[in-house]
Amino acid sequence: MLTKYVSWRICALVLPLLACLSGAPARAAEQAGPNYDDHIKPILRQYCFKCHGDDKQEADLNVQAYTSLMRGAGSGKVVEAGRSSQSVLFQAITNADADARMPPNSPPLPKEKVELIRQWIDSGLRESAGSKSLAKGSAFDFTPADTAADKPAGSPAMPQELPDVAVPEVKRPLAVLNLDASRWAPLVAVAALEHVRLIDTTSENEIARLAFPEGEPHVIRFSRNGAVLMVAGGRPVELGRVVLFDVRTGKRLAEIGDEIDAVLAADLSPDQRLVALGGSGRKVKIYSTADGALRYTIVKHTDWITAVAFSPDGTRLATADRAGVIHLWDAQTGGILLNLLEHKAAVHALDWRPDAKLLASAGEDGRIVWWNTADGFPAINKANAHPPHRPAGVYGTVPNGVLAVRFDADGNLVSSGRDGIVRLWATDGNEKKSFRIDSGIPISNATVYDKSSVVVGDSLGNVRFWNPN
């Protein structure tokens, strides 16, 4: 009933308006974002004023003036500044249900038109080039620490009496899509449905939770000083966002991005000033954490973004996609530096060695590559790092993908594969030790701060501790 009500409300408010929008190409917006006078009104004038102008207002909606569009229809507002995913207008043109999506009985609106409308809403519904944004801003209580990339002075951050978090009832736990360990404290953050589990690595017990009502956490990363936790994810074909938490208090410090699909890849720069995110939209977006503003967008990838990672010194950004392509960029300008081409299938993970001289990548093709980031050539190349076991009676290709790779503080690499094995690789690329989990598939891992154990998350929602020493 609720779904039917929402669909009916969209139809009643804004679908008649959007029915008249067709494929006029969007003009490039200024860096501050599109505005009504220069970018939106010309489209509405050409396609919509006849039904939604001063002479006629279908659905009680007049878009011929900025003030009347902001007022909305008789049933309420049709746009919400800074929140395209929560704006009825945007929901209408991106609805997955073809019967509810606008224009009716027609193909979806051209991507450039959808993107222009999204940018206008997310950048704050500016009326003209000189107008201020109406958006409150994504970041609402966050200031990067002066020593963000350094070891913290005093005691490292640990949760201190965080409020209780109610968790949804599920038939089975969510797979541990991602996890991370603090560099300085006995603390691991683990992805779970609509929340993040905080586990003390000394006792191996859960000690607190962080609410993530956005949905599934796909990426979890501690800041380099361990005081901030980045959680990125969302709900498929509905919402995607990056949230920054204060580790000690559990307080939300910033909300970055407003995607129409879950964020699949994200990272926080070492100085805590930038967030990079990507997903099914095939673009990598880099935001400022100071005000939530979009700094620049990378559009070179041709498939879903599956991994992004800032270098330890913050000067470079590595990005990877579902087609197996990896690019290296200048983190401040977005200028291309290197193309890293070796994988033949989706790249699942990227991680930088602490000295930033090597970048590790892992893919569905079963390959792990240690890239020399100075020249873009593989320093070490393991073509079959997790060879699969072929069960009796099974023929054809057996999946042997590598799902996660993480460097430890000494430059050793930990990998997890579809073969059910977690492997520890020495700095020369030779295998040192391995560990097979008894059920499920290991899909995420991290090394705890004192290197006493490796934490592994699996497809069944289990968290395991393995001592590789």
ABEGO torsion letter per residue (X at the ends): XAAAAAAAAAAAAAAAAAAABBABBBBBBBAAEBBAAAAAAAAAAAAAAAAABAABBBGGBBAABAAAAAAEBAAEBABBBGBAAABAAAAAAABABAAABOBBGBBBBBAAAAAAAAAAAAAGGBABAABBBABAEABABBBBBAAAABBBBEBBBBBBGBBBBBBBBBABBBBBABBBBBAABBBBBBBBBGBBBBBBAAAGBBABBBBBAAEBBABBBBBAAGABBBBBEEBBGABBBBBBBBAAAGBBABBBEBBABBBABBBBBAAGABBBBBBAAGBBBBBBAAAGBBABBBAABABBBABBBBBAAGABBBBBBAAGBBBBBBAAAGBBABBBBABABBBABBBBBAAGABBBBBBAAGBBBBBBAAAGBBABBBABABBBBBBBGBBEBBBABBABBBBBAAGBBBBBBAAGBBBBBBAAGBBABBBBBABEBBABBBBBAAGABBBBBBAAGBBBBBBAX
